[in-house]
Amino acid sequence: MTSAREQLIQELNRTPDFVVQEVLDFLLFIKTRLKQRTEEKQVDSSDQSPGLPPFLQFVEEISAQVPREEWEKLPKDLSKNVDHYLYGSPKEEE
């Protein structure tokens, strides 16, 4: 029994050059697509922490770049009174 590779080589030997060129172009195209898909999967799997959606992963990466001392300078009620700190709206009391 001959392998697919051997059979392909036998067929290529009996095929006109213009058809061989088309087959070669197609093979190179398929190999390029396969390589791109493999690279995309590797990037996707290495970029994300397990269980985190891409946006939260992005937030985590950005927040890791800010030193702890800077986080401590933020007001403790920032999330509750963000409009006050951004636009000067009255503060919500606790």
C-alpha positions in Angstrom: 0.0 0.0 0.0 1.4 3.4 -1.0 1.2 6.4 1.3 -0.6 9.6 0.2 2.7 11.3 -0.2 4.0 8.6 -2.5 0.8 8.6 -4.5 0.9 12.4 -4.9 4.5 12.2 -6.1 3.6 9.6 -8.7 0.6 11.7 -9.9 2.8 14.8 -10.1 5.3 13.0 -12.3 2.5 12.3 -14.8 0.9 15.8 -14.6 1.6 18.7 -16.9 3.7 21.6 -15.5 0.9 24.1 -15.4 -1.2 21.8 -13.2 1.8 21.1 -10.9 2.2 24.9 -10.5 -1.5 25.2 -9.5 -1.2 22.4 -7.0 2.0 23.9 -5.6 0.3 27.3 -5.2 -2.6 25.7 -3.5 -0.4 23.7 -1.1 1.6 26.8 -0.1 -1.7 28.7 0.5 -3.0 25.9 2.7 0.3 25.8 4.7 0.2 29.5 5.2 -3.4 29.4 6.5 -2.6 26.6 8.8 0.4 28.4 10.2 -1.6 31.6 10.8 -4.4 29.7 12.6 -1.8 27.9 14.8 -0.2 31.2 15.7 -3.5 32.9 16.4 -4.5 30.0 18.8 -1.1 30.3 20.5 -1.5 34.1 21.0 -5.1 33.6 22.2 -4.2 31.0 24.7 -1.1 32.8 26.0 -2.8 36.2 26.3 -5.6 35.3 28.6 -5.5 34.3 32.2 -7.7 31.2 32.8 -11.3 32.3 33.4 -10.9 36.0 32.5 -12.6 37.6 29.5 -10.3 39.6 27.3 -11.4 43.0 28.6 -10.8 42.0 32.3 -7.5 40.6 31.3 -6.6 44.0 29.7 -7.7 45.8 32.9 -5.6 43.4 35.0 -2.5 44.1 32.9 -3.0 47.9 33.1 -3.6 47.9 36.8 -0.5 45.8 37.4 1.6 48.6 35.8 0.4 51.1 38.4 2.5 51.1 41.6 0.7 50.3 44.9 1.4 53.8 46.3 -0.5 55.4 43.5 -3.6 53.2 44.1 -3.5 54.3 47.8 -3.7 58.0 46.8 -7.1 57.4 45.2 -10.1 58.4 47.4 -11.7 55.5 49.2 -15.2 56.5 47.9 -14.1 56.9 44.2 -16.4 54.3 42.8 -19.4 55.7 44.7 -18.6 59.4 44.0 -17.0 59.2 40.6 -19.2 62.0 39.3 -18.1 64.3 42.1 -14.4 63.7 41.4 -14.8 64.1 37.6 -17.6 66.7 37.3 -17.9 68.4 40.7 -21.4 66.9 41.4 -22.4 66.8 45.0 -21.0 63.9 47.0 -23.2 61.0 48.0 -23.1 60.5 51.7 -22.7 57.0 53.1 
